[in-house]
Amino acid sequence: MFCFLMEQIPANAQNHKIDSLYAVLKTEKEDTNKVNTLNVLSEKLWRAGVVQKSDSLANNALALSEKLNFQKGRAKAFDYISNIYPVPNNGHFAITFTGLGYQSITIYDETGKKISTQLLDEKNVNISLNINLSMYPSGIYFAQILTSHGIENKKILIQK
């Protein structure tokens, strides 16, 4: 019984934090503070496994960042726009990209060892890749996505 209670405390604390962020979000103006709140809330939801809502909030943060020309907010929003799914996965997952300028994707393990690289057609507006890392152990992996605008880094969580 004690172990059950200990496991529930972090989840309840996390839910309280998420609820508090939603309350703050309702009162904020369309400024950089709202972008930051959207990004923090998106991160909390992503970590809680509520990927679809996290993605929606990150896209809202991205749109507002672009409207305000807030580069730091824009960069942070890309961290939680989920184009890798499912999260977590068993080693089989998809990565999707929408927009021009995606040049390559490289997958690394948690030690930084390169696992694979795939070149992309940067003129293709919609890219969808199915990736199989099922031969690798459970853990955190990283996708480094090279674009004409810079580099995006995404986490991949494999749980078997």
VEXKE-760133 format. One record per residue (C-alpha): residue number from 1; x, y, z; residue in three letters. Coordinates in nm, 2 decimals. Layout:
BEGIN
   torba     east    north       up   torvex
     NUM        X        Y        Z      ALA
...
***
This chain:
BEGIN
   torba     east    north       up   torvex
       1     0.00     0.00     0.00      MET
       2     0.28     0.24     0.09      PHE
       3     0.45     0.19    -0.25      CYS
       4     0.12     0.26    -0.43      PHE
       5     0.09     0.59    -0.24      LEU
       6     0.44     0.69    -0.32      MET
       7     0.38     0.64    -0.69      GLU
       8     0.07     0.85    -0.68      GLN
       9     0.23     1.16    -0.52      ILE
      10     0.45     1.26    -0.82      PRO
      11     0.15     1.20    -1.06      ALA
      12    -0.08     1.42    -0.85      ASN
      13     0.19     1.68    -0.82      ALA
      14     0.24     1.68    -1.19      GLN
      15    -0.13     1.71    -1.25      ASN
      16    -0.15     2.00    -1.01      HIS
      17     0.14     2.18    -1.20      LYS
      18    -0.04     2.11    -1.54      ILE
      19    -0.37     2.25    -1.40      ASP
      20    -0.19     2.56    -1.26      SER
      21    -0.02     2.62    -1.60      LEU
      22    -0.36     2.60    -1.78      TYR
      23    -0.50     2.86    -1.53      ALA
      24    -0.21     3.09    -1.60      VAL
      25    -0.25     3.04    -1.97      LEU
      26    -0.61     3.17    -1.96      LYS
      27    -0.50     3.51    -1.82      THR
      28    -0.20     3.58    -2.03      GLU
      29    -0.18     3.83    -2.32      LYS
      30    -0.04     3.74    -2.66      GLU
      31     0.32     3.80    -2.57      ASP
      32     0.64     3.61    -2.51      THR
      33     0.53     3.51    -2.16      ASN
      34     0.24     3.32    -2.32      LYS
      35     0.48     3.15    -2.56      VAL
      36     0.69     3.04    -2.26      ASN
      37     0.39     2.91    -2.07      THR
      38     0.27     2.72    -2.38      LEU
      39     0.61     2.56    -2.42      ASN
      40     0.64     2.46    -2.05      VAL
      41     0.29     2.32    -2.05      LEU
      42     0.36     2.13    -2.37      SER
      43     0.67     1.98    -2.21      GLU
      44     0.48     1.87    -1.90      LYS
      45     0.21     1.71    -2.11      LEU
      46     0.47     1.54    -2.33      TRP
      47     0.65     1.40    -2.03      ARG
      48     0.31     1.28    -1.90      ALA
      49     0.25     1.10    -2.23      GLY
      50    -0.03     1.33    -2.34      VAL
      51     0.14     1.37    -2.68      VAL
      52    -0.15     1.49    -2.89      GLN
      53    -0.24     1.78    -2.66      LYS
      54     0.14     1.86    -2.61      SER
      55     0.17     1.88    -2.99      ASP
      56    -0.13     2.11    -3.02      SER
      57     0.01     2.35    -2.75      LEU
      58     0.36     2.34    -2.91      ALA
      59     0.21     2.44    -3.24      ASN
      60     0.03     2.73    -3.07      ASN
      61     0.36     2.84    -2.92      ALA
      62     0.53     2.81    -3.26      LEU
      63     0.26     3.02    -3.43      ALA
      64     0.27     3.29    -3.16      LEU
      65     0.65     3.29    -3.16      SER
      66     0.65     3.35    -3.53      GLU
      67     0.39     3.63    -3.50      LYS
      68     0.61     3.80    -3.23      LEU
      69     0.94     3.71    -3.40      ASN
      70     1.04     3.54    -3.08      PHE
      71     1.32     3.31    -3.19      GLN
      72     1.39     3.14    -2.85      LYS
      73     1.02     3.05    -2.81      GLY
      74     1.01     2.92    -3.17      ARG
      75     1.31     2.70    -3.11      ALA
      76     1.17     2.56    -2.78      LYS
      77     0.83     2.49    -2.95      ALA
      78     1.00     2.26    -3.20      PHE
      79     1.13     2.04    -2.91      ASP
      80     0.77     1.92    -2.84      TYR
      81     0.61     1.92    -3.18      ILE
      82     0.57     1.55    -3.20      SER
      83     0.66     1.42    -3.53      ASN
      84     0.79     1.09    -3.39      ILE
      85     0.53     0.85    -3.29      TYR
      86     0.43     0.65    -3.10      PRO
      87     0.59     0.77    -2.78      VAL
      88     0.72     0.55    -2.62      PRO
      89     0.77     0.28    -2.88      ASN
      90     0.91    -0.07    -2.91      ASN
      91     1.17     0.02    -3.17      GLY
      92     0.92     0.05    -3.46      HIS
      93     0.82     0.42    -3.51      PHE
      94     0.74     0.68    -3.77      ALA
      95     0.88     1.02    -3.82      ILE
      96     0.69     1.28    -4.02      THR
      97     0.80     1.61    -4.16      PHE
      98     0.58     1.88    -4.31      THR
      99     0.75     2.17    -4.49      GLY
     100     1.04     2.23    -4.72      LEU
     101     1.41     2.21    -4.63      GLY
     102     1.45     1.88    -4.45      TYR
     103     1.79     1.74    -4.56      GLN
     104     1.88     1.44    -4.35      SER
     105     1.80     1.25    -4.03      ILE
     106     2.07     1.08    -3.81      THR
     107     1.98     0.86    -3.52      ILE
     108     2.22     0.83    -3.22      TYR
     109     2.21     0.61    -2.92      ASP
     110     2.25     0.76    -2.57      GLU
     111     2.63     0.73    -2.58      THR
     112     2.64     0.95    -2.90      GLY
     113     2.71     0.65    -3.13      LYS
     114     2.57     0.70    -3.47      LYS
     115     2.32     0.43    -3.56      ILE
     116     2.19     0.54    -3.90      SER
     117     2.16     0.84    -4.14      THR
     118     1.91     0.89    -4.41      GLN
     119     1.92     1.16    -4.67      LEU
     120     1.59     1.34    -4.74      LEU
     121     1.45     1.53    -5.04      ASP
     122     1.44     1.88    -4.92      GLU
     123     1.19     1.98    -5.19      LYS
     124     0.94     1.72    -5.07      ASN
     125     0.67     1.90    -4.86      VAL
     126     0.54     1.58    -4.68      ASN
     127     0.79     1.32    -4.56      ILE
     128     0.70     1.01    -4.37      SER
     129     0.96     0.75    -4.26      LEU
     130     0.91     0.42    -4.09      ASN
     131     1.21     0.33    -3.88      ILE
     132     1.30     0.00    -3.72      ASN
     133     1.54     0.01    -3.42      LEU
     134     1.39    -0.30    -3.27      SER
     135     1.73    -0.47    -3.27      MET
     136     1.86    -0.21    -3.02      TYR
     137     1.79    -0.22    -2.65      PRO
     138     1.54    -0.01    -2.46      SER
     139     1.66     0.34    -2.39      GLY
     140     1.67     0.70    -2.51      ILE
     141     1.79     0.77    -2.86      TYR
     142     1.82     1.09    -3.04      PHE
     143     1.72     1.20    -3.39      ALA
     144     1.92     1.49    -3.53      GLN
     145     1.73     1.65    -3.82      ILE
     146     1.93     1.87    -4.05      LEU
     147     1.72     2.14    -4.22      THR
     148     1.80     2.44    -4.44      SER
     149     1.71     2.64    -4.12      HIS
     150     1.94     2.46    -3.89      GLY
     151     1.94     2.15    -3.67      ILE
     152     1.64     2.00    -3.48      GLU
     153     1.70     1.74    -3.21      ASN
     154     1.43     1.50    -3.10      LYS
     155     1.42     1.23    -2.83      LYS
     156     1.31     0.88    -2.91      ILE
     157     1.21     0.66    -2.62      LEU
     158     1.22     0.28    -2.68      ILE
     159     1.06     0.06    -2.42      GLN
     160     1.04    -0.31    -2.47      LYS
***
